[in-house]
Amino acid sequence: MLVKQALRDRKIILTTSLEPTPYLEKIMRKVEADLKTGKNISPEFDSVDAMFEHLEKTA
């Protein structure tokens, strides 16, 4: 059936199910919680120098 459809449509569509692993789900939940509380979130920087200044202060 797939071969007939590929010949008829002149294209092959390959798909996979993208389901996160339990480990990735755990990390994603932690990140969502951090975003809600503002924890572990860096501010936006206007320059690379400002970024390095921030890193030096927080290290």
Contact map, one row per residue, 1 for C-alpha under 8 A:
11111000000000000000000000000000000000000000000000000000000
11111100000000000000000000000000000000000000000000000000000
11111110000000000000000000000000000000000000000000000000000
11111111000000000000000000000000000000000000000000000000000
11111111110000000000000000000000000000000000000000000000000
01111111111100000000000000000000000000000000000000000000000
00111111111000000000000000000000000000000000000000000000000
00011111110000000000000000000000000000000000000000000000000
00001111111000000000000000000000000000000000000000000000000
00001111111100000000000000000000000000000000000000000000000
00000110111110000000000000000000000000000000000000000000000
00000100011111000000000000000000000000000000000000000000000
00000000001111100000000000000000000000000000000000000000000
00000000000111110000000000000000000000000000000000000000000
00000000000011111000000000000000000000000000000000000000000
00000000000001111100000000000000000000000000000000000000000
00000000000000111110000000000000000000000000000000000000000
00000000000000011111000000000000000000000000000000000000000
00000000000000001111100000000000000000000000000000000000000
00000000000000000111111110000000000000000000000000000000000
00000000000000000011111110000000000000000000000000000000000
00000000000000000001111111000000000000000000000000000000000
00000000000000000001111111100000000000000000000000000000000
00000000000000000001111111110000000000000000000000000000000
00000000000000000001111111111000000000000000000000000000000
00000000000000000000011111111100000000000000000000000000000
00000000000000000000001111111110000000000000000000000000000
00000000000000000000000111111111000000000000000000000000000
00000000000000000000000011111111100000000000000000000000000
00000000000000000000000001111111110000000000000000000000000
00000000000000000000000000111111111000000000000000000000000
00000000000000000000000000011111111100000000000000000000000
00000000000000000000000000001111111110000000000000000000000
00000000000000000000000000000111111111111000000000000000000
00000000000000000000000000000011111111101000000000000000000
00000000000000000000000000000001111111100000000000000000000
00000000000000000000000000000000111111100000000000000000000
00000000000000000000000000000000011111111000000000000000000
00000000000000000000000000000000011111111000000000000000000
00000000000000000000000000000000010001111100000000000000000
00000000000000000000000000000000011001111110000000000000000
00000000000000000000000000000000000000011111000000000000000
00000000000000000000000000000000000000001111100000000000000
00000000000000000000000000000000000000000111110000000000000
00000000000000000000000000000000000000000011111101100000000
00000000000000000000000000000000000000000001111101000000000
00000000000000000000000000000000000000000000111111100000000
00000000000000000000000000000000000000000000111111110000000
00000000000000000000000000000000000000000000001111111000000
00000000000000000000000000000000000000000000111111111100000
00000000000000000000000000000000000000000000101111111110000
00000000000000000000000000000000000000000000000111111111000
00000000000000000000000000000000000000000000000011111111100
00000000000000000000000000000000000000000000000001111111110
00000000000000000000000000000000000000000000000000111111111
00000000000000000000000000000000000000000000000000011111111
00000000000000000000000000000000000000000000000000001111111
00000000000000000000000000000000000000000000000000000111111
00000000000000000000000000000000000000000000000000000011111
